[in-house]
Amino acid sequence: MSIVKLIDENEVPFCKLISIISKGQAVYLKHHLEDYGINPTQLYLLFELSEQCNTNQEAISKRFNINKGSVARSFQKLEDKGMVVRQIDENNRRQNKLILTEKGKKTLNETEKILQDWEDNVLDDEDQVDRELLKKALKKIAIKSIELNQGECNG
């Protein structure tokens, strides 16, 4: 029996559906990002840098709930590809600020279409899904999930 039929015929827990969506997107992105030499995690890190200027690895590690070593390795690969540079933070010389280069910005602009194509394919017009309502609900869930995990880690 196919996974599609199992999902359609059974009551599937909410968290399992989120996992299926997340893994499906990761597989899609991995395939479509090969030409750019980056993986889905690195793409999300580029997005984070574009939204949070002059941030550092530790802040990103906390925000994404990814261990510092993984973030450091991902940024090292992006730095090796010329997509980010590190600059010493003048306010805290022990930390480096991460800055998106022109190549990183170009890669980000080109790969945004890949994300949009995935979204357009999974949320086709026939589904009658209100994208804005779905996005609003998912944002609330994401925030609550982050807050819950922060409480667990800090408590």
Salt bridges, closest charged atoms under 4 A:
GLU9 OE2 - LYS5 NZ 3.84
GLU48 OE2 - ARG63 NE 2.61
GLU58 OE2 - LYS62 NZ 3.53
GLU58 OE2 - LYS68 NZ 3.96
GLU79 OE1 - ARG86 NE 2.64
GLU90 OE1 - ARG93 NH1 3.35
GLU102 OE2 - LYS105 NZ 3.43
GLU110 OE2 - LYS106 NZ 3.55
ASP117 OD1 - LYS113 NZ 2.99
GLU119 OE2 - ARG131 NH1 3.22
ASP120 OD1 - ARG131 NH1 3.02
